[in-house]
Amino acid sequence: MRVDDDLWSAVGDPIRRRMLDLLLHEGGGTATSLSERLPVTRQAVAKHLVVLDRVGLVRASTVGRERRFRVDQAQLARAVAQLAEVGAAWDARLRRIRRIAEAVQRDRDADGKGTAQR
């Protein structure tokens, strides 16, 4: 799976992550309703929603005079799958680094014992 940098840039912002949490918990919302629950202005929320919409994490529908946003479950599942894959790749890298570090330490310990006995 190829990592979507735009998607990860979008969810890299803590305000946008909180917005996604709110939208998931409440089943949707508007820029106004979200701004009432976040420490940013309605205009800032609207800009964040544009970013989330551009990467497909939210979808908008018009309700009266406002746009209501919902999380796109398929795109969210794609993001979660990418996170799991990236996490697994980093876990494997860290295991390799640990094995290398342990081997270096064993070699140092072995060299130190040989020098002390001479």
MODELLER restraints for C-alpha pairs under 7 A, 6 or more apart:
rsr = mdl.restraints
at = mdl.atoms
rsr.add(forms.Gaussian(group=physical.xy_distance, feature=features.Distance(at['CA:3:A'], at['CA:82:A']), mean=6.23, stdev=0.5))
rsr.add(forms.Gaussian(group=physical.xy_distance, feature=features.Distance(at['CA:6:A'], at['CA:55:A']), mean=6.70, stdev=0.5))
rsr.add(forms.Gaussian(group=physical.xy_distance, feature=features.Distance(at['CA:7:A'], at['CA:55:A']), mean=5.64, stdev=0.5))
rsr.add(forms.Gaussian(group=physical.xy_distance, feature=features.Distance(at['CA:10:A'], at['CA:51:A']), mean=6.34, stdev=0.5))
rsr.add(forms.Gaussian(group=physical.xy_distance, feature=features.Distance(at['CA:10:A'], at['CA:52:A']), mean=6.22, stdev=0.5))
rsr.add(forms.Gaussian(group=physical.xy_distance, feature=features.Distance(at['CA:11:A'], at['CA:17:A']), mean=5.72, stdev=0.5))
rsr.add(forms.Gaussian(group=physical.xy_distance, feature=features.Distance(at['CA:16:A'], at['CA:48:A']), mean=6.28, stdev=0.5))
rsr.add(forms.Gaussian(group=physical.xy_distance, feature=features.Distance(at['CA:19:A'], at['CA:34:A']), mean=6.96, stdev=0.5))
rsr.add(forms.Gaussian(group=physical.xy_distance, feature=features.Distance(at['CA:20:A'], at['CA:71:A']), mean=6.89, stdev=0.5))
rsr.add(forms.Gaussian(group=physical.xy_distance, feature=features.Distance(at['CA:23:A'], at['CA:29:A']), mean=5.98, stdev=0.5))
rsr.add(forms.Gaussian(group=physical.xy_distance, feature=features.Distance(at['CA:23:A'], at['CA:70:A']), mean=6.16, stdev=0.5))
rsr.add(forms.Gaussian(group=physical.xy_distance, feature=features.Distance(at['CA:23:A'], at['CA:71:A']), mean=6.42, stdev=0.5))
rsr.add(forms.Gaussian(group=physical.xy_distance, feature=features.Distance(at['CA:24:A'], at['CA:71:A']), mean=6.43, stdev=0.5))
rsr.add(forms.Gaussian(group=physical.xy_distance, feature=features.Distance(at['CA:27:A'], at['CA:70:A']), mean=6.56, stdev=0.5))
rsr.add(forms.Gaussian(group=physical.xy_distance, feature=features.Distance(at['CA:28:A'], at['CA:68:A']), mean=6.64, stdev=0.5))
rsr.add(forms.Gaussian(group=physical.xy_distance, feature=features.Distance(at['CA:28:A'], at['CA:69:A']), mean=5.34, stdev=0.5))
rsr.add(forms.Gaussian(group=physical.xy_distance, feature=features.Distance(at['CA:28:A'], at['CA:70:A']), mean=4.42, stdev=0.5))
rsr.add(forms.Gaussian(group=physical.xy_distance, feature=features.Distance(at['CA:29:A'], at['CA:68:A']), mean=5.33, stdev=0.5))
rsr.add(forms.Gaussian(group=physical.xy_distance, feature=features.Distance(at['CA:29:A'], at['CA:69:A']), mean=5.33, stdev=0.5))
rsr.add(forms.Gaussian(group=physical.xy_distance, feature=features.Distance(at['CA:29:A'], at['CA:70:A']), mean=6.81, stdev=0.5))
rsr.add(forms.Gaussian(group=physical.xy_distance, feature=features.Distance(at['CA:30:A'], at['CA:66:A']), mean=6.93, stdev=0.5))
rsr.add(forms.Gaussian(group=physical.xy_distance, feature=features.Distance(at['CA:30:A'], at['CA:67:A']), mean=6.01, stdev=0.5))
rsr.add(forms.Gaussian(group=physical.xy_distance, feature=features.Distance(at['CA:30:A'], at['CA:68:A']), mean=4.72, stdev=0.5))
rsr.add(forms.Gaussian(group=physical.xy_distance, feature=features.Distance(at['CA:30:A'], at['CA:69:A']), mean=5.95, stdev=0.5))
rsr.add(forms.Gaussian(group=physical.xy_distance, feature=features.Distance(at['CA:31:A'], at['CA:42:A']), mean=5.88, stdev=0.5))
rsr.add(forms.Gaussian(group=physical.xy_distance, feature=features.Distance(at['CA:31:A'], at['CA:45:A']), mean=5.77, stdev=0.5))
rsr.add(forms.Gaussian(group=physical.xy_distance, feature=features.Distance(at['CA:31:A'], at['CA:46:A']), mean=5.60, stdev=0.5))
rsr.add(forms.Gaussian(group=physical.xy_distance, feature=features.Distance(at['CA:32:A'], at['CA:42:A']), mean=5.74, stdev=0.5))
rsr.add(forms.Gaussian(group=physical.xy_distance, feature=features.Distance(at['CA:35:A'], at['CA:41:A']), mean=5.82, stdev=0.5))
rsr.add(forms.Gaussian(group=physical.xy_distance, feature=features.Distance(at['CA:35:A'], at['CA:42:A']), mean=4.97, stdev=0.5))
rsr.add(forms.Gaussian(group=physical.xy_distance, feature=features.Distance(at['CA:35:A'], at['CA:45:A']), mean=6.12, stdev=0.5))
rsr.add(forms.Gaussian(group=physical.xy_distance, feature=features.Distance(at['CA:52:A'], at['CA:58:A']), mean=5.74, stdev=0.5))
rsr.add(forms.Gaussian(group=physical.xy_distance, feature=features.Distance(at['CA:53:A'], at['CA:59:A']), mean=6.03, stdev=0.5))
rsr.add(forms.Gaussian(group=physical.xy_distance, feature=features.Distance(at['CA:56:A'], at['CA:72:A']), mean=6.80, stdev=0.5))
rsr.add(forms.Gaussian(group=physical.xy_distance, feature=features.Distance(at['CA:56:A'], at['CA:75:A']), mean=6.27, stdev=0.5))
rsr.add(forms.Gaussian(group=physical.xy_distance, feature=features.Distance(at['CA:57:A'], at['CA:71:A']), mean=5.72, stdev=0.5))
rsr.add(forms.Gaussian(group=physical.xy_distance, feature=features.Distance(at['CA:57:A'], at['CA:72:A']), mean=5.19, stdev=0.5))
rsr.add(forms.Gaussian(group=physical.xy_distance, feature=features.Distance(at['CA:57:A'], at['CA:75:A']), mean=5.57, stdev=0.5))
rsr.add(forms.Gaussian(group=physical.xy_distance, feature=features.Distance(at['CA:57:A'], at['CA:76:A']), mean=6.07, stdev=0.5))
rsr.add(forms.Gaussian(group=physical.xy_distance, feature=features.Distance(at['CA:58:A'], at['CA:69:A']), mean=6.15, stdev=0.5))
rsr.add(forms.Gaussian(group=physical.xy_distance, feature=features.Distance(at['CA:58:A'], at['CA:70:A']), mean=5.35, stdev=0.5))
rsr.add(forms.Gaussian(group=physical.xy_distance, feature=features.Distance(at['CA:58:A'], at['CA:71:A']), mean=4.31, stdev=0.5))
rsr.add(forms.Gaussian(group=physical.xy_distance, feature=features.Distance(at['CA:58:A'], at['CA:72:A']), mean=5.09, stdev=0.5))
rsr.add(forms.Gaussian(group=physical.xy_distance, feature=features.Distance(at['CA:59:A'], at['CA:69:A']), mean=5.54, stdev=0.5))
rsr.add(forms.Gaussian(group=physical.xy_distance, feature=features.Distance(at['CA:59:A'], at['CA:70:A']), mean=5.47, stdev=0.5))
rsr.add(forms.Gaussian(group=physical.xy_distance, feature=features.Distance(at['CA:59:A'], at['CA:71:A']), mean=6.37, stdev=0.5))
rsr.add(forms.Gaussian(group=physical.xy_distance, feature=features.Distance(at['CA:59:A'], at['CA:72:A']), mean=6.16, stdev=0.5))
rsr.add(forms.Gaussian(group=physical.xy_distance, feature=features.Distance(at['CA:60:A'], at['CA:67:A']), mean=6.02, stdev=0.5))
rsr.add(forms.Gaussian(group=physical.xy_distance, feature=features.Distance(at['CA:60:A'], at['CA:68:A']), mean=5.47, stdev=0.5))
rsr.add(forms.Gaussian(group=physical.xy_distance, feature=features.Distance(at['CA:60:A'], at['CA:69:A']), mean=4.47, stdev=0.5))
rsr.add(forms.Gaussian(group=physical.xy_distance, feature=features.Distance(at['CA:60:A'], at['CA:70:A']), mean=6.55, stdev=0.5))
rsr.add(forms.Gaussian(group=physical.xy_distance, feature=features.Distance(at['CA:61:A'], at['CA:67:A']), mean=5.51, stdev=0.5))
rsr.add(forms.Gaussian(group=physical.xy_distance, feature=features.Distance(at['CA:61:A'], at['CA:68:A']), mean=5.31, stdev=0.5))
rsr.add(forms.Gaussian(group=physical.xy_distance, feature=features.Distance(at['CA:61:A'], at['CA:69:A']), mean=6.55, stdev=0.5))
rsr.add(forms.Gaussian(group=physical.xy_distance, feature=features.Distance(at['CA:62:A'], at['CA:68:A']), mean=6.04, stdev=0.5))
